[in-house]
């Protein structure tokens, strides 16, 4: 099998996406609670809280947009990826450093060509899923 034909087809896990999004919102609220209890004037706390909430909201919205446009990921050797968008079209992209791939869980950082970097939480089992095993092989070579 040639290296061009070798790829791993991975479907993102909606429950892991929800977990990441709920965690983001919960930690954003916790951060707001810390800002509100700072020993500073009400104006400083108000500005800091507003900036914090707008940043958290912007990042959550950006992540949801990226996820909505990534229904399926095909990973190739060398870090090249293709992502299936909501329009049914495959678009090119790249793996970005900083991701983690464990036996059953993964956190891939991806960049669609011309787009921002986003993270994709994944779940799989090397014993049962051929594509999860292939992803591990590709990942070893990508990290090297």
FIKOL-442721 format. One record per atom (N, C-alpha, C): x, y, z; residue number from 1; atom name. Coordinates in nm, 3 decimals, always signed. Layout:
BEGIN
NODE       x       y       z resi name
NODE       X       Y       Z  NUM   CA
...
END
This chain:
BEGIN
NODE       x       y       z resi name
NODE  +0.085  -0.117  +0.000    1    N
NODE  +0.000  +0.000  +0.000    1   CA
NODE  +0.090  +0.123  +0.000    1    C
NODE  +0.068  +0.215  -0.092    2    N
NODE  +0.151  +0.334  -0.098    2   CA
NODE  +0.117  +0.428  +0.016    2    C
NODE  +0.210  +0.516  +0.049    3    N
NODE  +0.189  +0.606  +0.162    3   CA
NODE  +0.080  +0.708  +0.131    3    C
NODE  +0.054  +0.739  +0.003    4    N
NODE  -0.052  +0.832  -0.031    4   CA
NODE  -0.190  +0.773  -0.004    4    C
NODE  -0.203  +0.641  -0.018    5    N
NODE  -0.332  +0.577  +0.003    5   CA
NODE  -0.357  +0.549  +0.151    5    C
NODE  -0.254  +0.554  +0.233    6    N
NODE  -0.267  +0.525  +0.375    6   CA
NODE  -0.325  +0.648  +0.445    6    C
NODE  -0.439  +0.632  +0.508    7    N
NODE  -0.500  +0.742  +0.581    7   CA
NODE  -0.587  +0.685  +0.692    7    C
NODE  -0.625  +0.772  +0.783    8    N
NODE  -0.714  +0.735  +0.893    8   CA
NODE  -0.839  +0.822  +0.885    8    C
NODE  -0.954  +0.760  +0.876    9    N
NODE  -1.081  +0.832  +0.872    9   CA
NODE  -1.141  +0.832  +1.012    9    C
NODE  -1.153  +0.950  +1.067   10    N
NODE  -1.199  +0.965  +1.206   10   CA
NODE  -1.323  +1.054  +1.209   10    C
NODE  -1.422  +1.008  +1.282   11    N
NODE  -1.542  +1.090  +1.306   11   CA
NODE  -1.533  +1.151  +1.445   11    C
NODE  -1.546  +1.282  +1.456   12    N
NODE  -1.543  +1.346  +1.587   12   CA
NODE  -1.657  +1.297  +1.676   12    C
NODE  -1.632  +1.295  +1.804   13    N
NODE  -1.729  +1.246  +1.902   13   CA
NODE  -1.812  +1.362  +1.956   13    C
NODE  -1.942  +1.368  +1.929   14    N
NODE  -2.025  +1.479  +1.976   14   CA
NODE  -2.029  +1.492  +2.128   14    C
NODE  -2.024  +1.380  +2.200   15    N
NODE  -2.030  +1.389  +2.347   15   CA
NODE  -1.901  +1.452  +2.402   15    C
NODE  -1.787  +1.424  +2.341   16    N
NODE  -1.663  +1.489  +2.386   16   CA
NODE  -1.664  +1.638  +2.352   16    C
NODE  -1.722  +1.671  +2.240   17    N
NODE  -1.734  +1.814  +2.204   17   CA
NODE  -1.821  +1.886  +2.307   17    C
NODE  -1.932  +1.824  +2.345   18    N
NODE  -2.020  +1.885  +2.446   18   CA
NODE  -1.946  +1.901  +2.579   18    C
NODE  -1.869  +1.799  +2.617   19    N
NODE  -1.793  +1.806  +2.742   19   CA
NODE  -1.694  +1.923  +2.740   19    C
NODE  -1.625  +1.941  +2.629   20    N
NODE  -1.530  +2.052  +2.617   20   CA
NODE  -1.602  +2.186  +2.624   20    C
NODE  -1.716  +2.197  +2.556   21    N
NODE  -1.790  +2.322  +2.556   21   CA
NODE  -1.848  +2.354  +2.693   21    C
NODE  -1.905  +2.255  +2.761   22    N
NODE  -1.959  +2.276  +2.895   22   CA
NODE  -1.847  +2.314  +2.992   22    C
NODE  -1.732  +2.249  +2.979   23    N
NODE  -1.617  +2.283  +3.064   23   CA
NODE  -1.571  +2.426  +3.039   23    C
NODE  -1.572  +2.467  +2.914   24    N
NODE  -1.532  +2.604  +2.880   24   CA
NODE  -1.624  +2.706  +2.946   24    C
NODE  -1.753  +2.682  +2.936   25    N
NODE  -1.850  +2.774  +2.996   25   CA
NODE  -1.837  +2.774  +3.148   25    C
NODE  -1.822  +2.657  +3.208   26    N
NODE  -1.810  +2.648  +3.354   26   CA
NODE  -1.684  +2.719  +3.403   26    C
NODE  -1.572  +2.698  +3.335   27    N
NODE  -1.449  +2.764  +3.375   27   CA
NODE  -1.454  +2.914  +3.348   27    C
NODE  -1.527  +2.953  +3.243   28    N
NODE  -1.547  +3.096  +3.218   28   CA
NODE  -1.625  +3.161  +3.331   28    C
NODE  -1.728  +3.093  +3.380   29    N
NODE  -1.806  +3.145  +3.493   29   CA
NODE  -1.721  +3.148  +3.620   29    C
NODE  -1.639  +3.047  +3.640   30    N
NODE  -1.549  +3.045  +3.756   30   CA
NODE  -1.451  +3.162  +3.750   30    C
NODE  -1.397  +3.188  +3.631   31    N
NODE  -1.307  +3.302  +3.614   31   CA
NODE  -1.377  +3.433  +3.643   31    C
NODE  -1.502  +3.445  +3.601   32    N
NODE  -1.579  +3.565  +3.630   32   CA
NODE  -1.599  +3.581  +3.780   32    C
NODE  -1.623  +3.470  +3.848   33    N
NODE  -1.636  +3.475  +3.994   33   CA
NODE  -1.508  +3.524  +4.061   33    C
NODE  -1.393  +3.482  +4.011   34    N
NODE  -1.265  +3.530  +4.065   34   CA
NODE  -1.250  +3.679  +4.040   34    C
NODE  -1.286  +3.724  +3.921   35    N
NODE  -1.273  +3.867  +3.888   35   CA
NODE  -1.363  +3.951  +3.977   35    C
NODE  -1.483  +3.905  +4.002   36    N
NODE  -1.578  +3.980  +4.084   36   CA
NODE  -1.528  +3.994  +4.228   36    C
NODE  -1.454  +3.895  +4.277   37    N
NODE  -1.407  +3.900  +4.415   37   CA
NODE  -1.270  +3.967  +4.431   37    C
NODE  -1.215  +4.020  +4.324   38    N
NODE  -1.086  +4.089  +4.335   38   CA
NODE  -1.099  +4.212  +4.424   38    C
NODE  -0.990  +4.246  +4.487   39    N
NODE  -0.987  +4.364  +4.572   39   CA
NODE  -0.950  +4.484  +4.484   39    C
NODE  -1.048  +4.528  +4.407   40    N
NODE  -1.030  +4.642  +4.316   40   CA
NODE  -1.163  +4.716  +4.311   40    C
NODE  -1.160  +4.831  +4.251   41    N
NODE  -1.282  +4.911  +4.239   41   CA
NODE  -1.383  +4.843  +4.148   41    C
NODE  -1.510  +4.886  +4.163   42    N
NODE  -1.616  +4.823  +4.085   42   CA
NODE  -1.598  +4.848  +3.936   42    C
NODE  -1.539  +4.962  +3.898   43    N
NODE  -1.518  +4.991  +3.758   43   CA
NODE  -1.414  +4.897  +3.696   43    C
NODE  -1.305  +4.872  +3.769   44    N
NODE  -1.201  +4.781  +3.722   44   CA
NODE  -1.256  +4.640  +3.709   44    C
NODE  -1.332  +4.596  +3.812   45    N
NODE  -1.392  +4.462  +3.806   45   CA
NODE  -1.493  +4.451  +3.694   45    C
NODE  -1.569  +4.557  +3.671   46    N
NODE  -1.668  +4.556  +3.563   46   CA
NODE  -1.602  +4.546  +3.426   46    C
NODE  -1.497  +4.623  +3.405   47    N
NODE  -1.425  +4.618  +3.277   47   CA
NODE  -1.358  +4.483  +3.259   47    C
NODE  -1.290  +4.434  +3.364   48    N
NODE  -1.222  +4.304  +3.355   48   CA
NODE  -1.323  +4.192  +3.332   48    C
NODE  -1.436  +4.197  +3.400   49    N
NODE  -1.539  +4.094  +3.381   49   CA
NODE  -1.598  +4.097  +3.241   49    C
NODE  -1.621  +4.217  +3.189   50    N
NODE  -1.674  +4.230  +3.054   50   CA
NODE  -1.575  +4.177  +2.950   50    C
NODE  -1.447  +4.214  +2.967   51    N
NODE  -1.345  +4.163  +2.875   51   CA
NODE  -1.333  +4.011  +2.884   51    C
NODE  -1.338  +3.959  +3.006   52    N
NODE  -1.328  +3.815  +3.025   52   CA
NODE  -1.444  +3.742  +2.958   52    C
NODE  -1.567  +3.787  +2.984   53    N
NODE  -1.683  +3.721  +2.925   53   CA
NODE  -1.684  +3.732  +2.774   53    C
NODE  -1.643  +3.846  +2.720   54    N
NODE  -1.641  +3.858  +2.574   54   CA
NODE  -1.534  +3.767  +2.514   54    C
NODE  -1.420  +3.751  +2.581   55    N
NODE  -1.317  +3.660  +2.531   55   CA
NODE  -1.364  +3.516  +2.536   55    C
NODE  -1.424  +3.476  +2.647   56    N
NODE  -1.475  +3.339  +2.660   56   CA
NODE  -1.584  +3.313  +2.556   56    C
NODE  -1.673  +3.407  +2.538   57    N
NODE  -1.780  +3.392  +2.439   57   CA
NODE  -1.726  +3.384  +2.297   57    C
NODE  -1.627  +3.468  +2.266   58    N
NODE  -1.565  +3.466  +2.133   58   CA
NODE  -1.498  +3.331  +2.106   58    C
NODE  -1.423  +3.280  +2.202   59    N
NODE  -1.352  +3.153  +2.184   59   CA
NODE  -1.451  +3.036  +2.171   59    C
NODE  -1.555  +3.035  +2.252   60    N
NODE  -1.656  +2.928  +2.241   60   CA
NODE  -1.727  +2.933  +2.107   60    C
NODE  -1.761  +3.052  +2.060   61    N
NODE  -1.827  +3.066  +1.930   61   CA
NODE  -1.734  +3.022  +1.817   61    C
NODE  -1.606  +3.057  +1.827   62    N
NODE  -1.509  +3.019  +1.724   62   CA
NODE  -1.493  +2.867  +1.719   62    C
NODE  -1.489  +2.805  +1.837   63    N
NODE  -1.477  +2.661  +1.844   63   CA
NODE  -1.602  +2.592  +1.787   63    C
NODE  -1.719  +2.643  +1.819   64    N
NODE  -1.843  +2.585  +1.765   64   CA
NODE  -1.850  +2.600  +1.613   64    C
NODE  -1.804  +2.713  +1.560   65    N
NODE  -1.800  +2.733  +1.415   65   CA
NODE  -1.707  +2.632  +1.348   65    C
NODE  -1.589  +2.613  +1.409   66    N
NODE  -1.493  +2.517  +1.353   66   CA
NODE  -1.549  +2.376  +1.358   66    C
NODE  -1.613  +2.339  +1.468   67    N
NODE  -1.670  +2.205  +1.481   67   CA
NODE  -1.786  +2.184  +1.384   67    C
NODE  -1.866  +2.288  +1.365   68    N
NODE  -1.979  +2.275  +1.274   68   CA
NODE  -1.930  +2.247  +1.131   68    C
NODE  -1.813  +2.298  +1.100   69    N
NODE  -1.757  +2.282  +0.967   69   CA
NODE  -1.657  +2.165  +0.959   69    C
NODE  -1.662  +2.075  +1.057   70    N
NODE  -1.572  +1.960  +1.059   70   CA
NODE  -1.650  +1.837  +1.103   70    C
NODE  -1.714  +1.771  +1.009   71    N
NODE  -1.796  +1.654  +1.039   71   CA
NODE  -1.719  +1.524  +1.035   71    C
NODE  -1.605  +1.527  +0.967   72    N
NODE  -1.525  +1.406  +0.947   72   CA
NODE  -1.382  +1.451  +0.919   72    C
NODE  -1.285  +1.379  +0.970   73    N
NODE  -1.144  +1.414  +0.950   73   CA
NODE  -1.073  +1.295  +0.888   73    C
NODE  -0.999  +1.322  +0.783   74    N
NODE  -0.916  +1.220  +0.719   74   CA
NODE  -0.771  +1.266  +0.735   74    C
NODE  -0.691  +1.186  +0.808   75    N
NODE  -0.553  +1.222  +0.838   75   CA
NODE  -0.460  +1.139  +0.750   75    C
NODE  -0.365  +1.207  +0.686   76    N
NODE  -0.267  +1.144  +0.598   76   CA
NODE  -0.128  +1.154  +0.659   76    C
NODE  -0.035  +1.068  +0.616   77    N
NODE  +0.102  +1.080  +0.664   77   CA
NODE  +0.159  +1.219  +0.634   77    C
NODE  +0.245  +1.265  +0.722   78    N
NODE  +0.307  +1.395  +0.704   78   CA
NODE  +0.228  +1.509  +0.765   78    C
NODE  +0.114  +1.480  +0.824   79    N
NODE  +0.036  +1.583  +0.891   79   CA
NODE  -0.070  +1.649  +0.805   79    C
NODE  -0.086  +1.605  +0.681   80    N
NODE  -0.190  +1.661  +0.596   80   CA
NODE  -0.325  +1.602  +0.637   80    C
NODE  -0.429  +1.685  +0.638   81    N
NODE  -0.564  +1.637  +0.670   81   CA
NODE  -0.663  +1.691  +0.568   81    C
NODE  -0.775  +1.624  +0.560   82    N
NODE  -0.891  +1.673  +0.487   82   CA
NODE  -1.008  +1.671  +0.584   82    C
NODE  -1.090  +1.777  +0.580   83    N
NODE  -1.204  +1.787  +0.670   83   CA
NODE  -1.332  +1.801  +0.588   83    C
NODE  -1.430  +1.722  +0.624   84    N
NODE  -1.560  +1.727  +0.557   84   CA
NODE  -1.644  +1.833  +0.625   84    C
NODE  -1.682  +1.935  +0.549   85    N
NODE  -1.762  +2.044  +0.603   85   CA
NODE  -1.910  +2.016  +0.599   85    C
NODE  -1.987  +2.108  +0.653   86    N
NODE  -2.132  +2.091  +0.656   86   CA
NODE  -2.192  +2.100  +0.516   86    C
NODE  -2.116  +2.154  +0.420   87    N
NODE  -2.164  +2.163  +0.283   87   CA
NODE  -2.138  +2.035  +0.203   87    C
NODE  -2.073  +1.935  +0.268   88    N
NODE  -2.046  +1.809  +0.202   88   CA
NODE  -1.918  +1.809  +0.120   88    C
NODE  -1.840  +1.915  +0.129   89    N
NODE  -1.715  +1.928  +0.054   89   CA
NODE  -1.596  +1.903  +0.145   89    C
NODE  -1.494  +1.836  +0.090   90    N
NODE  -1.370  +1.814  +0.164   90   CA
NODE  -1.280  +1.935  +0.144   90    C
NODE  -1.222  +1.984  +0.253   91    N
NODE  -1.129  +2.096  +0.243   91   CA
NODE  -0.996  +2.056  +0.306   91    C
NODE  -0.885  +2.104  +0.251   92    N
NODE  -0.754  +2.066  +0.300   92   CA
NODE  -0.718  +2.138  +0.429   92    C
NODE  -0.627  +2.077  +0.503   93    N
NODE  -0.578  +2.137  +0.626   93   CA
NODE  -0.452  +2.066  +0.671   93    C
NODE  -0.410  +2.097  +0.793   94    N
NODE  -0.287  +2.039  +0.848   94   CA
NODE  -0.306  +2.009  +0.995   94    C
NODE  -0.232  +1.908  +1.042   95    N
NODE  -0.219  +1.885  +1.185   95   CA
NODE  -0.123  +1.991  +1.239   95    C
NODE  -0.152  +2.042  +1.355   96    N
NODE  -0.068  +2.142  +1.418   96   CA
NODE  -0.012  +2.080  +1.545   96    C
NODE  +0.110  +2.112  +1.580   97    N
NODE  +0.172  +2.058  +1.701   97   CA
NODE  +0.095  +2.096  +1.826   97    C
NODE  +0.113  +2.018  +1.930   98    N
NODE  +0.047  +2.046  +2.057   98   CA
NODE  -0.067  +1.952  +2.088   98    C
NODE  -0.096  +1.861  +1.997   99    N
NODE  -0.202  +1.764  +2.022   99   CA
NODE  -0.150  +1.647  +2.104   99    C
NODE  -0.243  +1.565  +2.152  100    N
NODE  -0.209  +1.447  +2.231  100   CA
NODE  -0.292  +1.331  +2.179  100    C
NODE  -0.228  +1.216  +2.167  101    N
NODE  -0.301  +1.096  +2.124  101   CA
NODE  -0.266  +0.983  +2.219  101    C
NODE  -0.365  +0.939  +2.294  102    N
NODE  -0.348  +0.830  +2.389  102   CA
NODE  -0.415  +0.704  +2.333  102    C
NODE  -0.418  +0.599  +2.411  103    N
NODE  -0.476  +0.473  +2.365  103   CA
NODE  -0.621  +0.484  +2.325  103    C
NODE  -0.703  +0.553  +2.403  104    N
NODE  -0.846  +0.562  +2.375  104   CA
NODE  -0.896  +0.705  +2.354  104    C
NODE  -0.816  +0.803  +2.387  105    N
NODE  -0.856  +0.943  +2.373  105   CA
NODE  -0.751  +1.020  +2.294  105    C
NODE  -0.796  +1.124  +2.228  106    N
NODE  -0.705  +1.209  +2.154  106   CA
NODE  -0.752  +1.353  +2.154  106    C
NODE  -0.658  +1.444  +2.136  107    N
NODE  -0.685  +1.586  +2.129  107   CA
NODE  -0.599  +1.637  +2.016  107    C
NODE  -0.657  +1.644  +1.896  108    N
NODE  -0.581  +1.688  +1.779  108   CA
NODE  -0.601  +1.838  +1.759  108    C
NODE  -0.493  +1.904  +1.726  109    N
NODE  -0.502  +2.046  +1.690  109   CA
NODE  -0.491  +2.052  +1.538  109    C
NODE  -0.591  +2.114  +1.477  110    N
NODE  -0.603  +2.118  +1.332  110   CA
NODE  -0.611  +2.262  +1.283  110    C
NODE  -0.571  +2.281  +1.159  111    N
NODE  -0.587  +2.411  +1.095  111   CA
NODE  -0.635  +2.387  +0.953  111    C
NODE  -0.751  +2.439  +0.925  112    N
NODE  -0.802  +2.437  +0.788  112   CA
NODE  -0.722  +2.542  +0.711  112    C
NODE  -0.688  +2.514  +0.585  113    N
NODE  -0.611  +2.610  +0.506  113   CA
NODE  -0.682  +2.746  +0.506  113    C
NODE  -0.610  +2.848  +0.552  114    N
NODE  -0.666  +2.982  +0.558  114   CA
NODE  -0.752  +3.007  +0.680  114    C
NODE  -0.757  +2.914  +0.774  115    N
NODE  -0.843  +2.930  +0.891  115   CA
NODE  -0.764  +2.926  +1.021  115    C
NODE  -0.832  +2.949  +1.132  116    N
NODE  -0.764  +2.946  +1.262  116   CA
NODE  -0.740  +2.802  +1.310  116    C
NODE  -0.653  +2.789  +1.407  117    N
NODE  -0.626  +2.660  +1.470  117   CA
NODE  -0.741  +2.628  +1.564  117    C
NODE  -0.784  +2.501  +1.563  118    N
NODE  -0.886  +2.457  +1.658  118   CA
NODE  -0.852  +2.316  +1.704  118    C
NODE  -0.909  +2.277  +1.816  119    N
NODE  -0.882  +2.146  +1.874  119   CA
NODE  -1.002  +2.055  +1.851  119    C
NODE  -0.973  +1.928  +1.829  120    N
NODE  -1.078  +1.829  +1.807  120   CA
NODE  -1.059  +1.714  +1.904  120    C
NODE  -1.151  +1.696  +2.001  121    N
NODE  -1.141  +1.582  +2.091  121   CA
NODE  -1.190  +1.456  +2.021  121    C
NODE  -1.115  +1.346  +2.038  122    N
NODE  -1.149  +1.221  +1.970  122   CA
NODE  -1.147  +1.105  +2.068  122    C
NODE  -1.218  +0.999  +2.030  123    N
NODE  -1.220  +0.878  +2.111  123   CA
NODE  -1.217  +0.758  +2.017  123    C
NODE  -1.144  +0.654  +2.057  124    N
NODE  -1.138  +0.533  +1.976  124   CA
NODE  -1.073  +0.420  +2.052  124    C
NODE  -1.062  +0.307  +1.987  125    N
NODE  -1.002  +0.188  +2.049  125   CA
NODE  -0.915  +0.120  +1.944  125    C
NODE  -0.786  +0.109  +1.975  126    N
NODE  -0.692  +0.049  +1.880  126   CA
NODE  -0.724  -0.096  +1.850  126    C
NODE  -0.782  -0.166  +1.944  127    N
NODE  -0.811  -0.309  +1.925  127   CA
NODE  -0.929  -0.332  +1.831  127    C
NODE  -1.023  -0.239  +1.830  128    N
NODE  -1.145  -0.260  +1.752  128   CA
NODE  -1.157  -0.173  +1.627  128    C
NODE  -1.087  -0.062  +1.624  129    N
NODE  -1.103  +0.031  +1.512  129   CA
NODE  -0.975  +0.042  +1.431  129    C
NODE  -0.982  -0.003  +1.308  130    N
NODE  -0.865  -0.001  +1.219  130   CA
NODE  -0.815  +0.143  +1.197  130    C
NODE  -0.906  +0.237  +1.179  131    N
NODE  -0.865  +0.375  +1.154  131   CA
NODE  -0.799  +0.439  +1.276  131    C
NODE  -0.840  +0.398  +1.396  132    N
NODE  -0.776  +0.450  +1.518  132   CA
NODE  -0.631  +0.399  +1.525  132    C
NODE  -0.609  +0.273  +1.487  133    N
NODE  -0.472  +0.219  +1.480  133   CA
NODE  -0.391  +0.294  +1.376  133    C
NODE  -0.451  +0.319  +1.261  134    N
NODE  -0.380  +0.392  +1.156  134   CA
NODE  -0.345  +0.533  +1.202  134    C
NODE  -0.436  +0.596  +1.274  135    N
NODE  -0.407  +0.730  +1.327  135   CA
NODE  -0.287  +0.726  +1.419  135    C
NODE  -0.275  +0.622  +1.500  136    N
NODE  -0.159  +0.609  +1.589  136   CA
NODE  -0.029  +0.593  +1.510  136    C
NODE  -0.033  +0.518  +1.402  137    N
NODE  +0.087  +0.502  +1.318  137   CA
NODE  +0.125  +0.636  +1.256  137    C
NODE  +0.028  +0.705  +1.202  138    N
NODE  +0.054  +0.837  +1.142  138   CA
NODE  +0.106  +0.932  +1.248  138    C
NODE  +0.047  +0.928  +1.366  139    N
NODE  +0.084  +1.018  +1.475  139   CA
NODE  +0.229  +0.997  +1.517  139    C
NODE  +0.272  +0.872  +1.524  140    N
NODE  +0.411  +0.844  +1.560  140   CA
NODE  +0.507  +0.907  +1.462  140    C
NODE  +0.474  +0.899  +1.335  141    N
NODE  +0.563  +0.957  +1.232  141   CA
NODE  +0.552  +1.109  +1.230  141    C
NODE  +0.435  +1.162  +1.257  142    N
NODE  +0.416  +1.308  +1.260  142   CA
NODE  +0.494  +1.369  +1.375  142    C
NODE  +0.493  +1.303  +1.490  143    N
NODE  +0.563  +1.354  +1.608  143   CA
NODE  +0.714  +1.343  +1.599  143    C
NODE  +0.763  +1.255  +1.511  144    N
NODE  +0.907  +1.230  +1.503  144   CA
NODE  +0.981  +1.335  +1.427  144    C
END
